[in-house]
């Protein structure tokens, strides 16, 4: 430390170094500041030992505490699952038709169902569950197989036309054109009649002829007024909602050579609680129906069976 | 800050690091000391008593007058309740506090530092503890120099125990602002309070212990940004503690001055101004960053001047401009006139303007709020009867401390009706009434259905709380239909 001198202008000592005539005044730092600095160095050594710190070729040092951000995430997921466990257990024991009487549980089920829907269902039904041609819109009030919680759960568990599932929802509309059951002219007449049911076409001579064909061939499943039947999964032809499309081409094509969509049976893929939650979510989208008690006959039959 | 320069150049050279010079400030009584006592008692009392003040808000809200309820995101201050979205009130208060500091600085210099800053208040408190255990300046200095022995250790331990007790009371009081004080107090001592409460108390106890008990003026000189900011804000019209060197120099004892009349100034070099200084500076070297303008040196010097029969105010509050005037033999400006200048008036106007705006907002705000979020996926749903349904999530805010009935109505959209998720479509109507619990936000999903020939258009949800026509809100939203798509 040569050349130490006191700067005349400030009456302050310089540190003694000189760079091209520039000198630095010595304004001492407090001693405790130095000790704080040493402490931070000590801390960093401890940190490097305890936590992952030094990068290597393939991975960094692991640290003695064994901490990792993935491990932390894992713990958080575990604790989240533990927090959910009570709700999941309650849902497991609750018959789905009783769910609406437990608003708290219902809310949890709808929230869980929304998450499960995004993983399993959006591929066909869309992110907003609005469906598309051939894939039903789940927001509306039109249901092929029933829109109460139990019916939705049933559809979820066993699917639609799922091969190998005995309880799957099956409807098999005959291919009236392809198999030669109806002539092309009859099919056009029937199309006219079907479109007149929902007012899409005005009644005409063709639709009058079609009515007779419809009553003979279609009414057994779709009903005499074309209002459909959930028992057979026969769509309502008199409303504004169409699974494929409500125009002449689509309807006549469906009569002559119908398509049969398949929905997987989720009962073999998802656990019962997730299915319950999915049913609650789909039910909550705005078209959910009140649970209709089973007809009196079967109920007493079941009771009788229970008594026996 | 040229404190090291005070060391004479012929002393041994300075190191790069300076050891802290302990401060043993002498007890002093005087005008400013009494002001300092009063402000200290007031600040401490406000800090310790505030959380315990009760304020009846009815059965649905806490009865603590000042409460920052982080868990429920509410801030209560007497009759005012702030929700998170009204945080601009707090932001406004903080801006007012900032401009208030500018205002105070331009009007009365570093008064904040000298009287009201928590670091000053607690340092002052701890220095009184020093005095109680170890005696006044000279006794404390002797004890400091004395070798460590049983007596010194016992004294130190006792003193530090009191430091710790004060620190604990300080850190402990802090948490009462964030929860119901009596409940938390009980929980705290029975070991059932939240871990964060104990953690906060521990950290704040330790910071008070270290900063108030040991760091003291080092905080002002090295840690706090405010003195540095103030060096930029002080100007020739700022009140600072000034040693009137033109009157005091050259210094000479009373005896010397008597022997050589006219040779010496008023300063008798008794060093009382240095002895009483809580930050250990010598004000006679001019204003400096260590001077918090607590004015205890003024009290000390005034007393000496009185005893030696000289006029008071050798050290006094004065502006740089006044110093020049006095030096030239002119009358100093009156202090009131100093305050009444464009800079302070401007600061005051901005400060008061923000305050008035906040008060106005506070007075006219309503406690009802509606926000609407439309379902965008899907934008509309075709119903089996051909009608079109859109879904909206309405958030009804009841910011009053009592449950209220709120009516939602649709304006526009001819032929439309609405129902909620807990209603049946058959009961759809153009007006719905919901009971919103006290001090809560209710989220409700609303389905709006319109006839099939409806075109996409905007309509309005209106919210009206029962009983007060002023308590209403509305939100315009889009209704989507397949038309044109």
Interface residues (C-beta under 8 A of the other chain):
Chain A: X1 X4 X6 X10 X11 X12 X13 X15 X26 X27 X28 X29 X30 X31 X32 X33 X34 X126 X127 X128 X129 X130 X137 X139 X140 X141 X142 X236 X239 X240 X241 X284 X286 X290
Chain B: X1 X2 X4 X5 X9 X13 X14 X15 X16 X17 X18 X19 X20 X215 X218 X222 X375 X376 X377 X378 X381 X382 X383 X384 X385 X386 X389 X391 X421 X424 X425 X447 X452
